[in-house]
Every structure is written in C-alpha cells, then in structure tokens.
Amino acid sequence: MICHARRLTTGKRYNILFNLSVKGDLPLIAIQFESQQDCQQVYNKLTRYMSKYTQLGLEVMLDIEEGEEAATIFIHYEDKTIDFYDSFHPLLASVLSQHVIETKEEDWLLEIIEEMFHFKDPEEQEQILSLACEIINGDRDDIPTIHCFSERENFLYEAFAKGIDEHTVFYYEPFLTFRLKDYGEILIDCIEIAIDEYLLEQEYQNIVESLRYFIKTAAKNMKELHLVHDGQFSFYNSSFKEISREEKEFFLESALVFEGELDIEEMVVSPLVSINPEILHIYTDDVDQGIIYTLQTIFQERVIIYPLGVFQRVT
C-alpha cells in the first residue's frame, strides 16, 4: 500500500496535477469538501483503515489539498490485481457513511426538531434529541417500530456507493444536500416517533404529579392494602381478604380515572390512588413492570415490595 499525505496550496494545484498526469499518475477520484475539518477527518479515517490492509497488498495513493476554505482529497487507486469496486470502493463508501452519522446526524435531527416541528425551547429540544438518538441507535426495545432505523447506514452506504465511481470528482456537501432524500426521511420519521414519546412522557409525568398530590391531600381510606401481581393484579385488605368489585367502585374517584374505557376490574392505579392506603404492600416477581414502577413513583416511601412467594406463605 502506498499512502502519501501532501498538503497542497491552491497555487500549486495545477502544477502538481500536471506533473502527476505526465507520470501517468493522475488521481482517479477527487473528493471536494467545503469544510477543511471534514476533509481532514475523512482523510485521517481513510489512512487509518488503509494501514490495516497493507498486508493484502492494496495500493492506494492519497493526497490532500487545502485552499483558503475548501479542501480536497485526491485518491489514486494503483492496484492492478484487485478490482477497485471489490476493495477500496466499499471502504470509501463506508467511511463517508460513518462520517455523516458521526458528524452530521445530531445536527440534522436538531434542525428537524426546530425547523420542521417548531420546538424552540432548548430544554425541549434536548429531551427530544436524546429520545431520537436512543431510537435511531436501537436503544429503545419498548418501541417496536424502530428496527427500520438500524438500516440507515445501509441507505447512506448505497447512496455513496452509487455516487462514487472509479473516475469522478465528488462534491461532498452538494451530495449531502441533494442525494440523501431517503436518509432524510428516516430522520424525520425518527423525530416524529421521538416527539410522540416525549409528549406521552410529559402527559405521564403530569398524571403522576396530580395523583401524587391527591394522595398527599386526600383522606386515607385504608391503613394497609396488599396488591398481588401474578400475571394479573388482585387487591386485598389488611386481613388478606380480596377487595370486591363493589368496594372498588365505592372508593373510586371518577376524576382520577385515566385508563380510558377499561373495566374497573382491569384498572390498577386509579382504584389504588382512590383508596389511598397508608401503606401499600406489593407482591411481585417483576419489579420492572410498568404499573409497579408507576405505583412506586406515586406512593414513594409508602410502598413496600416483596417477592410473590411471600404472599403465598402469609396466606
């Protein structure tokens, strides 16, 4: 592998290209960047990756030219034994794809949040962006539709692979502007889901706060209540007698109901908050279950959690 780094001034550019042409070494690919920083970062990544392929005999010459603002990477693929499209071409498309994700993606996501969906508050922007990054990186298993976002690298890779040929001048920023429509649609879809999750989270927090305020100010209708979670939820009083449907209906505060059209026997949070026990004993083997977490958030220090087997022993 041949890997040369030459920093060329604009005034010397045509002389250097002329000399290379005379020698038969005219670069096959020129990648032009409007940002010197982007150019340098891509160049550094290429040289690092290429150093790993030395033992394979891959022969590539790299040059970098920096003008007053713009910069260009010149690539001359010299290997005669390995086809360009089977070796360096996939590497180049991959490096450029990863560079976009690392340097542009969050900025574009934030731009979509602000310009397309009109969230101007910096704190809101940050929360939505954080959710979007979790979603697009596949860190939210609770959202079943996010699997498509893991394919975004493939969209970028295919776009760069189609845009770069063996003999070409490739303009990086115009390519990002005009040739990444599919990738842009993925980012928009991601933000839409992130905003939905953000609004749901805000609604959840408001509900929790109102229920927390209620249990602090309302009368406590039971000293103790035992809640058993064994796939479904069952209510028991301090004597371990199951609380009936009629009792739940008697205590239920209609203003607290947020579970929609659920039957009262399927409700958990609203009846519990309406009863407002001084101490809530919860028996479960799934402490991470969503309703259990919500009850802990509402009742806080008034909750005591036990393994399910404890209830089976005491009854």
N, C-alpha and C positions, 0 to 999 in steps of 0.2 A: 504494500500500500504506500502511495506517495501522498503526503498531506502537507502542503505548503501554505503558510499564512503570510500574505503580503498585504500590507496596508498601503493602498494606492491613493494618491491625491488626484483630484479631478483633472488637473492639468496634465498629468502623466497618463491618463487612462487610455487615450487613443494610441499613444506610442507603444504602451505595453501590449495592447490588443493587436497592434500591427506586428510587433515582434513575435508574439505567440502565433499569429496567423502564418507568418513566414516560416516558422519552425514546424508548422503543421499541428500546433497545439492549441488552436482556438477553442476556448471553453464551450462546451456543448450546452450548458444551462446557465442562465443568469437570473438570479432571484433578487429583485429590487425591492428595498424597504424604504418607506418614508421616515422610519424611526431607526436611528443608529443603534439604539438599545435593543430593539427587536432583532436587528441584523446580527449583532454581536452574540446575543443569547442563542439564536438558532445556529450560528457558526460554532459556538462552543459545544452545543449538544451534538452537532454533526461530527466534530473532531473526536469527542469522547466516544461516541458509538463506533466510529470508524476504526479507532485504535483497537477495538475488540476483534475486528475482522482481519487484522494483519496476517494471522496465521493461515487464513484462507486464500491469501494472495490477491485480495481485492485491491485494484489500483485506481485510485481517485486522486485528482489534484484539486485543492480548494484554494481560492484567492478571495480576499475581502478588500473592497474599496470603500473608503469613507469620504464623502463630499462634505459640504458645509452642514447639511442636514441629513440628506438621504444617504443610504449605503447599499452596497450590492455584494452578494456572494456569487462568485464565478465557480462553476463546477465542471471539471473536465474528466469525464469517465474514460479511463485509459485501458481498462481490462479487455482483452480480446478473447478470453476463454469463457467468461461468464456473461450472459446476456444482461444488459442494463436493467431490463424490466423484471428480471428474476433476482436481482441483487440490490443495487443501490436505489432503484426507483421505489420499492416498498419501504425501505428505510427512510428515504426523504419524505415520503407522504406521511409516514408515521410520526416523524419528528415534528413536522409542521402541524399535524393534527394535535399532538400533545402540547405544543407550544400555545396554540389557540386556547385550549382548555385551561392551561396554567396561567395565562396572562390576560385573556380577554373575557372569559366566560362570566366571572363575577361582575365585571363592569357592565357587560351587556344585560345580565339579569337585573342589575340595579337600574339600568336605563329603562328597561321594560316596566319595572315596578313604578318608576316615577313618571315616565312619559306616556305610557300606554294605559296604565291603570290609575294614574294620578294620586299615588300615595306620596305626599310631600314631607310628612313628618319623619325626621331621621331615625327616631326610635322605631317607628312602624316599619320603615324601610329595612332596618337592620334585622328585625324579627322575621319579616317575610323572606328576606335574603337568606337568613340562616336556615329556615324551613326549606327553601328552594334548593339549597346546597345539599341538605340531607336527602331530599327526594331524588335529585338528579344523580347523586352518588350511591343511591340504593341503600341508604341507611334507615329507611322507614319501612319496616316489614308490615306495618299495620295499614299501609296504603297499597291495595292490590294492583293498581294501575301503573305503578312506577317501573315495571320491568322494561318498558319500551325506552326509558331514558338511558339505560345502560348501553343502548345501541348507538348513542350519539357519537361515540368515537368512530364507529363504522361509517356514519354519514359523513363525518369530516374526512376520514381517510379516503373514501370513494371520491369525494369532491376534489381533493388534492390530487389523487391518482389520475383522475380524468383531465385535470388542468395542467399537469406537468408532463411534457414529452421529452424525448431524447434531445431534440434541438429546439430550444424555446427560450424566450425572455419572459419571465414570470413576474408579474407585478402583484406583490403581496397584499397591500391594502385594498386596491380595487377588487381583487379576488374576494376578500372578506366581505366587501360591501355588496357585490352583485352575484356571487356564486354560492352562497351558503343559505339559500332560502329554506331548505328542509331543516337544516340545523337551527335556524332562527325560529321555525315553527315549533320545534321541540322545546326551545327555551320559553316560548310564550305559553305552551301547554303546561310546562312545569310551574311557571309563575301563577297560572290560573289555579292549579291544584294547591300551591303554597298559600295563596290568598284565601281559598276556601278553608284550608286547615287553620290559618291564622284567625279568621272570623269565627270558626267553630270554637277555637281555643278561647277567644275573647268572650264569646257567649257562655262557655263553660265556666270561666272564671267569674263572670257576673252572677251566674246562678249560684255557684258555690259561696260567693260572698254574701248573697242575700240569704241563703239557707243558714250560713254560719251566724249571721246577725240574728235570725229568727230564734235559733236555739239558745242564744245568749239572753234574749229578752222575753221569750215566751215561757209560760208555765211548763214545768216538767211533769208529765202525766204518768210516769213510771220511775221507780227507783232504779230498776235494772231491767234490761232486755237482752235476751240471748238470740243471736242471729246465727243460723246454721247454714253453711254453704257446702252442699254435697252434689253439685251439679245444678241444683236449684236452691232458692232461698226460702227458709222457714223461720218464723218468728215464735219465740217462746217467752213467757213471762218469768218472773223471779222464782216461781215454783216449778219451772220447766214444763208448764202446760202450754200447748200450742195456742197462739193467739188466733182467734177465728176471723173469718172474713168480716162478720158483723162488727167486731171490735175495731178492726182496721178502718172500716167505714165510719164508725162513730168518731174516731180521733182525727180522721183525715181532714186537713185544711185544704180546701179546693184551690186557694190562691197559691199553694206551694207545688201543685201538680205540674210537672213539666215533661212527663213521659208520654205525652200525646194521648192516643186512643187505647193505650194498654189497659187491660183489665186490672183492677186493684190487686188481684192475687199475683199478677206479674210485676207489679211495682215494688220497688225496694226502698229507694231513697226517700220519696215523698212520704210514705207512711211512717218510716222511721223518724224523720225530722218532725212530723206532726205529733207523734207520741212523745218525742223529745226525752228519752230516758236520761237519768243522771249518769248511768254507766252503761256502755254498750259492749257486750261480750260478743266477739265474733269467732266462730269456729270454722276454720278452712284450711285446706292444704294448698291453696293457690292465693298467696298473699299479693301477687301481682295482678290479680283480676281487676278489671277496670272499676267495677262498682265498689269493691273492697277499698281500692285506693281513694275513690271519691269520699267514702264514708270516713276514712281516716283524715282526709283533708277537712271535712266539715266538723267532725266531732273532736278531732285532735286528741288531747290528753284524756278525754273521756272514753276512748276506745281501748279495749284490751283484746289482743288477738291470741288464739290458741290453735294448736293442731286439731283437725277434725276429730281425731281419736279421743281427745279429752272429753268432748261432749258425749260420745258413746259410752265412756266409762262412768260419767257422773249421772247418767240417766239409766 
